[in-house]
Amino acid sequence: MNRNFVWLLGTRTADCKTRKRFASAHSSSSLVWPSLFVFLIGFLSLSTSCSSVQSSVEAIVTGETPTDATYAGRQHFPVTPHEAVECLITIAPYEGWEVVSTGEEHSTHGVQGAFFRLEPLKPSGDKKTLSGVFYAEPSGSYVHVSEQNGLPEPLVEPLIAEIKKNSRSIAR
């Protein structure tokens, strides 16, 4: 008997007196390739579609998408957005930057924080004018850290130190 045939149970015909036997001529090896093909197509489509899941989840949670490749996340501060801007104004000249303008960031929900615009003290090819926003949140504020649209990475640590220094002087 040929093992490549799959036998089905017999069934009765319309007159209920004779039985018919059906056989399928599909070989098991002929089913492997289509199954493998379907599996590979499914796997490839899932792997390529899931590559942007992290940024999609961030966009859903925050309502914003990362705007550039140098986006390094958020830095949270235990002060209001306006206090964070004041501290940035204090430390920026020591780090080679100048805060040239500040103001309130508005949206359809009202005031969301304080914006700032930084320019390098000495113009050079690698430093350019940057803008960012300290957004208000229940625990204080946060800012996007980025070299293209936000707070530059080299200013994060000095800003944290200045905020800690100011919070200690207020606590006394």
Secondary structure by P-SEA (a helix, b strand, c coil): cccccccccccccccccbbbbbbbcccaaaaaaaaaaaaaaaaaaaaaaacaaaaaaaaaaccccccccccccbbbbcccaaaaaaaaaaccccccccccbbbbbbccccccbbbbbbbbccccccccbbbbbbccccccccccccccccccccaaaaaaaaaaaaaaaaac
